Amino acid sequence: MRGNNIMGIIFANLHENLISELTEVRIMGAVPFGGKYRLIDFPLSNMVNSGINKVGVITKSNYQSIMDHVGNGKAWDLSRKQGGLFILPPFTDKSEYSNRMTTLNSILPFLQNSTQEYVVISDCDTVCNIDFQDVCRKHLENDADITLVYKRDQVPEKLHDPTVLSFDAKGRVIDVLINGDFSGSCSYYMNMLFIKRELLMELVKKCISRNTLNFKRDIIQGEYKELNIYGYEFKGFSPQITSVADYFNANMALMKPEVRADLFNANRPIYTKVRDDMPTKYGLGSKVTNSLIANGCTIEGEVENCVLFKGVHIGKGTKVSNCVIMQDTKIGADSSLNYVIVDKDVVIKNERTLMGFLSYPVCISKGSVV
């Protein structure tokens, strides 16, 4: 199927409360990740790599950061006369964007004015590299009404409304459990789905008219017996950001070559806004071990098992271990950081010691002075 017969909808604003330390001044989709990316880069790049050239990005509040990042979509080749990138903020009452169902209802004019036959819907809290054309092929082969992307694994502990699916021999959904007591390996829904645009609008209008406003309970669970709902299993690297610890672990996983090879597939690259910078400078006596270092950094101390974004400065005699340090942060001399997430534009003065733990990394807010 042609990619231009599919449009994309990205929820950039959901589940922010799960990592409130990082979403205090930005929405979920604008959270930095992996040295130079934002979380929205992954679903947006997945759609573009699948030939989708019309994408709507749903926001609610604090969306200045996401608008500054995506701009007119040029970095994703979405700056075009036909289709392109659309930012969909709440133009009236923000309560209309209080949940997934009311949000979809509020953007019905956007859906009605589109000509694409199918819609791909995705959240921003899953980091993965998925081929939506493959999902489309499975959808057509099964003559499905809805295709849900799922992963076979242990359900993340803090996943919002975890939804576990059961299938028959042909892959059709025959049972849906929400918020159950799940243990062991399960087939859980990844908040990505493929559906006909007309069917999506029909289901949203039906639920709104009945005041049944829970997307998972009233559409996925409520309609699986009436509709042909199938699953598509995604087997690649796909951590879901359900806590600050999950965010930290997902960044740390990038140290593994096999994870980088899967996530940053050369055939399906992850695009982002370009910020040109000079190469990183390494001072005399500096030492870097098993770390991802972006351009524009100045390293005079010791860095071990860390992800450093652009423009980070590490002072002399300072050692940072197991840390995620975001853009333009300055760390003074003779300091020590271990298991710390440092947001953008932070200043950590000389001779400071900060220490967290693997399951509870310390998080320093954007623009703080320590």
C-alpha positions as CSV (number, residue, x, y, z in Angstrom):
1,M,0.0,0.0,0.0
2,R,1.1,3.5,-0.7
3,G,2.3,5.4,2.4
4,N,0.4,8.5,1.2
5,N,-2.9,6.7,1.7
6,I,-2.1,6.6,5.5
7,M,-2.0,9.5,7.9
8,G,-0.5,9.6,11.3
9,I,-1.7,10.9,14.7
10,I,0.8,11.3,17.5
11,F,-0.3,11.9,21.1
12,A,2.6,14.0,22.4
13,N,1.0,14.9,25.7
14,L,-0.1,11.6,27.4
15,H,1.2,10.1,30.6
16,E,3.3,13.1,31.5
17,N,2.5,12.5,35.2
18,L,4.6,9.3,35.2
19,I,7.8,11.3,34.7
20,S,6.8,14.7,36.2
21,E,10.4,15.5,37.1
22,L,11.1,15.8,33.3
23,T,7.8,17.1,32.1
24,E,7.4,20.0,34.4
25,V,8.3,22.5,31.7
26,R,7.6,20.4,28.6
27,I,5.3,17.7,27.3
28,M,6.2,14.0,27.0
29,G,7.1,14.2,23.3
30,A,9.7,16.9,24.0
31,V,11.6,15.0,26.6
32,P,15.3,14.7,25.4
33,F,16.6,11.2,24.8
34,G,19.8,9.5,23.7
35,G,22.2,12.4,23.4
36,K,20.5,14.4,20.7
37,Y,16.9,13.2,20.2
38,R,13.4,13.9,21.7
39,L,10.9,11.2,22.4
40,I,8.7,12.4,19.5
41,D,11.5,11.8,17.0
42,F,10.8,8.1,17.2
43,P,7.1,7.8,16.3
44,L,7.5,10.7,13.8
45,S,10.5,9.1,12.1
46,N,8.8,5.7,12.1
47,M,5.8,7.3,10.2
48,V,8.0,9.2,7.7
49,N,10.1,6.0,7.0
50,S,6.9,4.2,6.3
51,G,5.9,6.7,3.6
52,I,3.4,8.6,5.7
53,N,3.5,12.3,4.7
54,K,0.6,13.7,6.7
55,V,1.0,13.7,10.5
56,G,-0.9,15.5,13.2
57,V,0.8,16.1,16.6
58,I,-1.6,16.5,19.5
59,T,-0.5,18.7,22.3
60,K,-2.3,20.1,25.4
61,S,0.0,22.5,27.4
62,N,3.6,23.4,27.7
63,Y,3.9,22.9,23.9
64,Q,6.3,25.7,23.1
65,S,9.2,23.2,23.4
66,I,7.7,20.7,21.0
67,M,6.8,23.5,18.5
68,D,10.4,24.8,18.6
69,H,11.7,21.3,18.1
70,V,9.6,20.1,15.2
71,G,9.1,23.5,13.5
72,N,7.6,23.0,10.1
73,G,8.7,19.4,9.9
74,K,11.6,20.1,7.6
75,A,14.0,17.7,9.4
76,W,11.5,14.9,8.6
77,D,10.7,16.0,5.1
78,L,7.3,17.1,6.2
79,S,7.6,20.7,5.0
80,R,5.4,20.3,1.9
81,K,2.4,21.8,0.1
82,Q,0.3,18.6,0.3
83,G,0.1,16.9,3.7
84,G,2.9,17.7,6.0
85,L,3.1,18.3,9.8
86,F,0.2,19.7,11.8
87,I,0.4,20.8,15.4
88,L,-3.0,20.3,17.0
89,P,-3.1,22.2,20.3
90,P,-6.4,22.9,22.3
91,F,-7.7,26.0,20.6
92,T,-10.6,26.3,23.2
93,D,-11.1,24.6,26.5
94,K,-8.1,22.4,27.5
95,S,-10.5,20.0,29.2
96,E,-11.5,18.8,25.7
97,Y,-8.0,17.2,25.7
98,S,-8.5,15.5,29.1
99,N,-8.4,11.9,27.7
100,R,-7.8,10.1,24.4
101,M,-11.5,9.9,23.4
102,T,-12.3,13.6,24.0
103,T,-9.1,14.5,22.2
104,L,-10.0,12.5,19.1
105,N,-13.4,14.1,19.2
106,S,-11.9,17.6,19.3
107,I,-9.8,16.9,16.2
108,L,-12.6,15.3,14.1
109,P,-12.5,18.3,11.7
110,F,-8.9,17.5,11.0
111,L,-9.8,13.8,10.3
112,Q,-12.8,14.8,8.2
113,N,-10.8,17.1,6.1
114,S,-8.2,14.5,5.4
115,T,-8.4,12.2,2.3
116,Q,-6.2,9.3,3.5
117,E,-8.0,5.9,3.9
118,Y,-6.1,4.7,7.0
119,V,-4.8,6.2,10.3
120,V,-1.8,5.1,12.4
121,I,-2.1,6.3,16.0
122,S,0.9,6.3,18.4
123,D,2.0,7.7,21.7
124,C,5.4,9.2,22.5
125,D,6.4,7.1,25.5
126,T,7.7,4.1,23.6
127,V,11.2,4.2,22.1
128,C,11.3,1.9,19.1
129,N,12.0,1.7,15.4
130,I,8.9,0.0,13.8
131,D,7.9,-0.3,10.1
132,F,4.3,0.7,9.9
133,Q,4.1,-0.5,6.3
134,D,4.6,-4.0,7.7
135,V,1.7,-3.4,10.2
136,C,-0.4,-2.2,7.2
137,R,0.4,-5.4,5.2
138,K,-0.7,-7.6,8.2
139,H,-3.9,-5.4,8.5
140,L,-4.8,-6.0,4.9
141,E,-3.9,-9.7,5.0
142,N,-6.2,-10.2,7.9
143,D,-9.0,-8.0,6.5
144,A,-8.9,-6.4,10.0
145,D,-10.9,-3.5,11.2
146,I,-8.3,-2.6,13.8
147,T,-4.7,-3.8,14.2
148,L,-3.1,-3.4,17.6
149,V,0.7,-3.4,18.0
150,Y,1.7,-5.4,21.0
151,K,4.8,-6.8,22.7
152,R,5.3,-10.2,24.3
153,D,7.1,-9.5,27.5
154,Q,6.5,-8.8,31.2
155,V,4.1,-5.9,31.6
156,P,6.0,-2.7,32.8
157,E,5.3,-2.2,36.4
158,K,3.9,1.4,36.2
159,L,2.3,1.2,32.7
160,H,-0.8,3.3,32.6
161,D,-3.9,1.1,32.1
162,P,-2.0,-2.0,31.1
163,T,-4.0,-3.8,28.4
164,V,-3.3,-7.5,27.9
165,L,-4.6,-9.3,24.7
166,S,-5.4,-12.9,24.0
167,F,-5.6,-14.3,20.4
168,D,-7.0,-17.2,18.6
169,A,-4.9,-19.3,16.2
170,K,-5.3,-16.8,13.4
171,G,-4.2,-13.8,15.5
172,R,-7.7,-12.3,16.1
173,V,-8.2,-10.8,19.5
174,I,-10.6,-12.9,21.6
175,D,-10.1,-11.3,25.0
176,V,-9.0,-8.0,26.5
177,L,-7.9,-7.5,30.1
178,I,-7.3,-4.0,31.5
179,N,-5.5,-3.2,34.8
180,G,-5.4,-6.9,35.9
181,D,-2.9,-8.6,38.1
182,F,-0.5,-9.6,35.4
183,S,2.6,-11.7,36.0
184,G,5.0,-13.4,33.7
185,S,5.1,-12.9,30.0
186,C,2.0,-11.3,28.5
187,S,0.9,-9.8,25.1
188,Y,0.5,-6.2,26.2
189,Y,-0.8,-3.4,23.9
190,M,1.9,-0.7,23.1
191,N,-0.5,2.2,22.4
192,M,-0.1,1.9,18.7
193,L,-2.9,1.0,16.3
194,F,-3.9,0.9,12.6
195,I,-7.5,1.7,11.6
196,K,-9.6,3.0,8.8
197,R,-10.1,6.7,9.1
198,E,-13.9,6.5,8.6
199,L,-14.2,3.7,11.2
200,L,-12.2,5.7,13.7
201,M,-14.5,8.7,13.3
202,E,-17.6,6.5,13.6
203,L,-16.4,4.9,16.8
204,V,-15.4,8.2,18.4
205,K,-18.8,9.8,17.6
206,K,-20.6,6.7,18.9
207,C,-18.7,6.8,22.2
208,I,-19.1,10.5,22.7
209,S,-22.8,10.3,22.1
210,R,-23.1,7.6,24.8
211,N,-20.6,9.4,27.2
212,T,-18.3,6.3,27.2
213,L,-15.0,8.1,27.1
214,N,-12.4,5.4,27.8
215,F,-10.7,4.5,24.6
216,K,-9.3,1.2,25.8
217,R,-12.4,0.0,27.6
218,D,-15.0,1.3,25.2
219,I,-13.4,0.7,21.9
220,I,-10.7,-2.0,22.3
221,Q,-12.4,-4.0,25.1
222,G,-16.0,-2.9,24.2
223,E,-15.9,-3.7,20.5
224,Y,-13.5,-6.7,20.1
225,K,-16.4,-9.1,19.8
226,E,-18.1,-7.1,17.1
227,L,-15.1,-5.9,15.1
228,N,-12.2,-7.9,13.6
229,I,-9.4,-6.8,15.8
230,Y,-6.0,-8.4,15.2
231,G,-2.6,-8.0,16.8
232,Y,0.8,-7.3,15.3
233,E,3.7,-8.4,17.5
234,F,6.7,-6.1,17.6
235,K,9.9,-7.9,18.7
236,G,12.5,-5.2,18.6
237,F,13.9,-2.9,21.3
238,S,10.9,-1.0,22.7
239,P,11.2,0.3,26.3
240,Q,8.1,2.2,27.6
241,I,8.9,5.3,29.7
242,T,6.6,4.8,32.7
243,S,8.9,6.2,35.3
244,V,12.1,8.2,35.8
245,A,13.9,4.9,36.4
246,D,12.6,3.5,33.0
247,Y,13.8,6.7,31.3
248,F,17.3,6.2,32.9
249,N,17.5,2.5,32.0
250,A,16.4,3.2,28.4
251,N,19.2,5.7,28.0
252,M,21.7,3.3,29.6
253,A,20.6,0.5,27.3
254,L,22.0,2.5,24.4
255,M,25.5,1.5,25.5
256,K,24.9,-1.9,24.0
257,P,25.9,-2.2,20.4
258,E,23.0,-4.6,19.6
259,V,20.5,-2.1,21.0
260,R,21.9,0.8,18.9
261,A,21.9,-1.4,15.8
262,D,18.2,-2.2,16.3
263,L,17.0,1.3,17.3
264,F,19.1,3.3,14.9
265,N,18.7,1.1,11.8
266,A,20.5,2.6,8.8
267,N,17.6,1.6,6.6
268,R,15.1,3.4,8.8
269,P,17.0,6.3,10.4
270,I,15.7,8.4,13.3
271,Y,15.6,12.0,12.3
272,T,15.8,15.0,14.6
273,K,16.2,18.8,14.6
274,V,19.8,19.6,13.6
275,R,22.0,21.7,15.8
276,D,25.4,22.2,14.3
277,D,28.3,22.1,16.8
278,M,32.0,21.8,16.9
279,P,33.5,18.4,17.7
280,T,33.8,17.5,21.4
281,K,37.1,18.7,23.1
282,Y,38.9,16.3,25.4
283,G,41.3,17.9,27.8
284,L,44.7,16.6,29.0
285,G,44.1,14.0,31.6
286,S,40.4,13.4,30.6
287,K,39.1,9.9,30.5
288,V,36.0,8.5,28.8
289,T,34.7,4.9,29.2
290,N,31.7,3.3,27.6
291,S,29.7,6.5,27.0
292,L,27.7,8.3,24.3
293,I,29.1,11.8,23.8
294,A,27.3,14.4,21.6
295,N,29.1,17.2,19.7
296,G,30.0,20.4,21.3
297,C,31.0,19.0,24.7
298,T,34.2,19.9,26.7
299,I,35.5,17.1,28.9
300,E,38.3,17.8,31.3
301,G,37.4,15.1,33.9
302,E,36.3,11.5,33.9
303,V,33.2,10.1,32.3
304,E,32.0,6.5,32.7
305,N,28.8,4.8,31.5
306,C,27.1,8.2,30.7
307,V,25.0,9.8,28.0
308,L,26.1,13.4,27.4
309,F,24.0,15.8,25.2
310,K,25.4,18.7,23.2
311,G,27.3,21.5,24.9
312,V,28.0,19.7,28.2
313,H,31.1,20.8,30.2
314,I,32.8,18.5,32.6
315,G,35.3,20.3,34.8
316,K,38.8,19.2,35.9
317,G,39.0,16.5,38.6
318,T,35.3,15.8,38.2
319,K,34.0,12.2,37.8
320,V,30.5,11.4,36.4
321,S,29.4,7.8,36.3
322,N,26.1,6.3,35.2
323,C,24.5,9.7,34.4
324,V,22.3,11.3,31.8
325,I,23.4,14.9,31.4
326,M,21.3,17.1,29.1
327,Q,22.2,19.9,26.8
328,D,24.4,22.9,27.9
329,T,24.9,21.7,31.5
330,K,28.0,22.9,33.2
331,I,29.6,20.8,35.9
332,G,32.4,22.5,37.9
333,A,35.7,21.1,39.1
334,D,36.3,18.3,41.6
335,S,32.7,17.2,41.7
336,S,31.3,13.6,41.8
337,L,28.0,12.5,40.2
338,N,26.6,8.9,40.2
339,Y,23.2,7.8,39.0
340,V,22.0,11.3,38.2
341,I,19.8,12.7,35.5
342,V,20.6,16.4,34.9
343,D,18.2,18.4,32.8
344,K,19.1,21.2,30.4
345,D,21.0,24.4,31.3
346,V,21.9,23.2,34.9
347,V,25.0,24.6,36.7
348,I,26.6,22.3,39.2
349,K,29.4,24.2,41.1
350,N,32.8,23.0,42.2
351,E,33.2,20.3,44.8
352,R,29.6,19.0,44.7
353,T,28.6,15.4,45.3
354,L,25.3,13.9,44.0
355,M,24.4,10.3,44.2
356,G,21.3,8.3,43.4
357,F,20.8,4.6,42.8
358,L,20.0,2.4,39.8
359,S,16.3,2.1,40.8
360,Y,16.1,5.7,42.0
361,P,18.3,8.1,40.0
362,V,18.5,11.7,41.3
363,C,16.8,14.2,38.9
364,I,18.0,17.8,38.7
365,S,15.4,20.2,37.2
366,K,16.0,22.3,34.2
367,G,17.9,25.6,34.8
368,S,18.8,24.7,38.4
369,V,22.0,25.8,40.2
370,V,23.5,23.3,42.6
